[in-house]
Amino acid sequence: MIVALVDTLIPKDDVGPGGVEVGVPIFIDHELAGAYGRGVRMFLNGPFGEGTPQQGYQLPLPPADLYRVGIADLNAWCAKTRDGKTFDQLSMADRTAALKALEAGQAEFTQIPSRTFFSILLQNTMEGYFADPIYGGNRNKAVWTMIGFPGAIGMYGDLIEQYRNKQYVIAPKSIQDLS
Amino acid sequence: MSTKLKAADIVIVGLGWTGGILAKELADTGLSIVVLERGKPRDTNPDFMYPNVHDELKYAQRHELMQDVSRETLTFRNNSNQTALPMRQLGSFLPGEGVGGAGVHWNGVTWRWLPWDHEPEKITLARYGKSAIPEGMQLQDWGVSYDELEPYYDKFEYLCGIAGKAGNLNGNKIDGGNVFEGSRKREYPNPPMIQSYAGALFEKAVRTLGYHPFPGPSANMSQPYINPDGVAFGACHYCGYCERFGCEVNAKASAHFTVIPLAAAKKNVEIRTDSRVMKVNLDDAKKRAESVTYLDAAGREFEQPGGLVIMAAYALGNVHLMLLSRIGKPYDPATGTGVVGRNYAYQINTGANVFFDEKTWLNPFMGAGALSMNIDDFNTGSFDHLKEGFIGGGGISTPSAGGRPIGFRPVPPGTPAWGTDWKRAVVRHYNHTLAINNQGSVMGYRQNYLDLDPTYRDSYGRPLMRMTFDFQQNEQKQANFIADVCVKIGQAMGGERVVRRGAPQRYSIVPYQSTHNTGGAVMGTDPTKSALNPFSQTWDVSNVFVTGACSFPQNAGKNPTGPVGALALRTADSIKRYLKNPGPLAPA
């Protein structure tokens, strides 16, 4: 399921690597299984109210639970609106249309707002795609290579003036490469 | 069950910049000092070592060095008609936790606030008269002028090794420095940093527009430095991992390797980490603080008696502690009476994103937290702001703080947030985009304040603090006016597309904006309008002093650490005077 979601958000194409091939689903699995997924640094005491957009996230769910509920809602909504199919059974075009509906808050979820689920899914997908490969995504630093980010290196005191308005090309290095 | 400990002469709550400065400065008195820090001990080695510290996910996204809101947070609402709800995760601002406080993960931008920022009421009345001040705006002076604070600004700059260029040396205006700054007695201790291409483009563009560019004052070292206390700093590598990170080479001034070890080396100073202060206990007459109650790592409760208590937590933490300890009368917006929680303020950010052609290489990853080019032509007091319909102003800058790609991947409006077209836009624009930012001042208002929440409690059973805050029309006008200037600069830079970022309709606690929360326990000369006298001493309880940005009556168009550090150094001198003759330092 996460593979299908990530593959829809960041497909493999002529621009650069897809989210799945660089390990973003593995990244998300690891994150949700750990402290982040359990919301250990979130304030989850009640009472719970809906609030305004300016007041931020107000559900009692830490990220891992939000995914479980969100995926159940997503599949139920897909089944209802798309001939009984779950999200991962849809064609790429239908998956894309489904995620656009979530993003716009137009998918009718039963338990949580669809946009809330979409928002954390997009955030974590981007984190996995661009983070250091030690976390399981951005495999072989392929994403950093694609955009020209040198990674964890960070020694530019002698270069910043020299490379004004010049392209700086270097093979990116991860934390593990430099350890 | 509380265990009563042996009394100390001075108890300091919090060990960031201000707690560190106070501990170090007061250690010379020989008095016994106990410092209580809620977080962990931290040091450059091993906590901020290369390459592990260059980890955007851990530090920038997961907030490794910041306050754990599962334990302590606050509630928030835009106005008093709403029900406040808890800030369940960090967003708009990022208070620190642990030795060094938020000063470990700051960018290092170290301003002297402009003379106007210290005396806005006096200057506004003289220049425009009383009718200029909008209904509900509570403009008020510090009770300390820029000139009085100048020696302390100087001392803090030399402590930190600030890199910069003077623009007003003993009244002489110097091109290339900030000609709008208050008069300074001597140059910065270090020369300016090397500018990036973004900075060079900004400088050229604003000169053609007739403005006055200068390099941002930076606590990132432009060269190796030894401060007056003998503390050695490394030279900055321009690595681009500053804000939200610790620095592996001590090239970013921080209390954890400067004032704190100097204080800790003294026999009369004892630092206790994992010591979370619950409240300050007063005597029956509520005139004197007797002790501080705190919990240790194992959750055991201790009572630490002390002759003098210094609140040196983050701005919001100090106000919370005052409210919980019933020091000073809580502010009530309905009647306008009371002082604790009054004049809470923030900043308003607008600006422009400038998208260049593919031949313009900006290398955004080469940078440093405080590396920037700036103008103060539209900052507080620099121009006829009332003519434009508002009070205040903002600093305009092009920062080159790094290009870490989870957070920095600009695309023009209209680009989808995912999919192939999104990816194409990220690749196209990553190395060819810069931001021009307005950091806008925010004044104090009758309806913006802090108090205790009636419903929510933290994990220790204490009421959370409640923040009631929204942007007001005066600030929105200011921020929109300056956004237009930013667009003009972007166009003069030769951007292919310049996208204006206008003022938000409402303040939101969700997206990161700045860790520049001010007010709530402001200083001043009138005890009905301020919680502290001009010496940072609470009006009601003369053996309690309060440091930090909570004492600023309004927020400026500049980062607050400079005045926070300067004021802490001045408070140390005030406390030394108090110790010779305990009692109120100013008549109530």
Chai-1 contact restraints between the chains, C-beta under 6 A:
chainA,res_idxA,chainB,res_idxB,connection_type,confidence,min_distance_angstrom,max_distance_angstrom,comment,restraint_id
A,L9,B,W418,contact,1.0,0.0,6.0,A-B,restraint_1
A,D13,B,T420,contact,1.0,0.0,6.0,A-B,restraint_2
A,V15,B,K423,contact,1.0,0.0,6.0,A-B,restraint_3
A,V15,B,R424,contact,1.0,0.0,6.0,A-B,restraint_4
A,G16,B,K423,contact,1.0,0.0,6.0,A-B,restraint_5
A,R41,B,D68,contact,1.0,0.0,6.0,A-B,restraint_6
A,R41,B,S70,contact,1.0,0.0,6.0,A-B,restraint_7
A,M42,B,S70,contact,1.0,0.0,6.0,A-B,restraint_8
A,M42,B,R88,contact,1.0,0.0,6.0,A-B,restraint_9
A,M42,B,Q89,contact,1.0,0.0,6.0,A-B,restraint_10
A,F43,B,V69,contact,1.0,0.0,6.0,A-B,restraint_11
A,F43,B,S70,contact,1.0,0.0,6.0,A-B,restraint_12
A,F43,B,T73,contact,1.0,0.0,6.0,A-B,restraint_13
A,F43,B,P86,contact,1.0,0.0,6.0,A-B,restraint_14
A,F43,B,R88,contact,1.0,0.0,6.0,A-B,restraint_15
A,G49,B,L85,contact,1.0,0.0,6.0,A-B,restraint_16
A,G51,B,L85,contact,1.0,0.0,6.0,A-B,restraint_17
A,Q54,B,N78,contact,1.0,0.0,6.0,A-B,restraint_18
A,Q54,B,R506,contact,1.0,0.0,6.0,A-B,restraint_19
A,Q54,B,S508,contact,1.0,0.0,6.0,A-B,restraint_20
A,Q55,B,F76,contact,1.0,0.0,6.0,A-B,restraint_21
A,Q55,B,L85,contact,1.0,0.0,6.0,A-B,restraint_22
A,G56,B,I509,contact,1.0,0.0,6.0,A-B,restraint_23
A,G56,B,V510,contact,1.0,0.0,6.0,A-B,restraint_24
A,Y57,B,R88,contact,1.0,0.0,6.0,A-B,restraint_25
A,Q58,B,L85,contact,1.0,0.0,6.0,A-B,restraint_26
A,E127,B,L57,contact,1.0,0.0,6.0,A-B,restraint_27
A,E127,B,Q61,contact,1.0,0.0,6.0,A-B,restraint_28
A,E127,B,I406,contact,1.0,0.0,6.0,A-B,restraint_29
A,F130,B,P405,contact,1.0,0.0,6.0,A-B,restraint_30
A,F130,B,I406,contact,1.0,0.0,6.0,A-B,restraint_31
A,A131,B,L57,contact,1.0,0.0,6.0,A-B,restraint_32
A,D132,B,D55,contact,1.0,0.0,6.0,A-B,restraint_33
A,Y135,B,L57,contact,1.0,0.0,6.0,A-B,restraint_34
A,M146,B,V427,contact,1.0,0.0,6.0,A-B,restraint_35
A,I147,B,V427,contact,1.0,0.0,6.0,A-B,restraint_36
A,I147,B,Y430,contact,1.0,0.0,6.0,A-B,restraint_37
A,G148,B,N431,contact,1.0,0.0,6.0,A-B,restraint_38
A,F149,B,F365,contact,1.0,0.0,6.0,A-B,restraint_39
A,F149,B,P405,contact,1.0,0.0,6.0,A-B,restraint_40
A,P150,B,F365,contact,1.0,0.0,6.0,A-B,restraint_41
A,A152,B,P51,contact,1.0,0.0,6.0,A-B,restraint_42
A,A152,B,H54,contact,1.0,0.0,6.0,A-B,restraint_43
A,G154,B,H54,contact,1.0,0.0,6.0,A-B,restraint_44
A,G154,B,C239,contact,1.0,0.0,6.0,A-B,restraint_45
A,G154,B,Y241,contact,1.0,0.0,6.0,A-B,restraint_46
A,M155,B,H237,contact,1.0,0.0,6.0,A-B,restraint_47
A,Y156,B,Y238,contact,1.0,0.0,6.0,A-B,restraint_48
A,Y156,B,M366,contact,1.0,0.0,6.0,A-B,restraint_49
A,G157,B,H237,contact,1.0,0.0,6.0,A-B,restraint_50
A,G157,B,Y238,contact,1.0,0.0,6.0,A-B,restraint_51
A,I160,B,I194,contact,1.0,0.0,6.0,A-B,restraint_52
A,I160,B,S196,contact,1.0,0.0,6.0,A-B,restraint_53
A,I160,B,Y238,contact,1.0,0.0,6.0,A-B,restraint_54
A,I160,B,M366,contact,1.0,0.0,6.0,A-B,restraint_55
A,E161,B,I194,contact,1.0,0.0,6.0,A-B,restraint_56
A,Y163,B,N363,contact,1.0,0.0,6.0,A-B,restraint_57
A,R164,B,Y197,contact,1.0,0.0,6.0,A-B,restraint_58
A,N165,B,Y197,contact,1.0,0.0,6.0,A-B,restraint_59
A,N165,B,W361,contact,1.0,0.0,6.0,A-B,restraint_60
A,K166,B,W361,contact,1.0,0.0,6.0,A-B,restraint_61
A,Q167,B,W361,contact,1.0,0.0,6.0,A-B,restraint_62
A,Y168,B,N363,contact,1.0,0.0,6.0,A-B,restraint_63
A,I175,B,P51,contact,1.0,0.0,6.0,A-B,restraint_64
A,L178,B,P51,contact,1.0,0.0,6.0,A-B,restraint_65
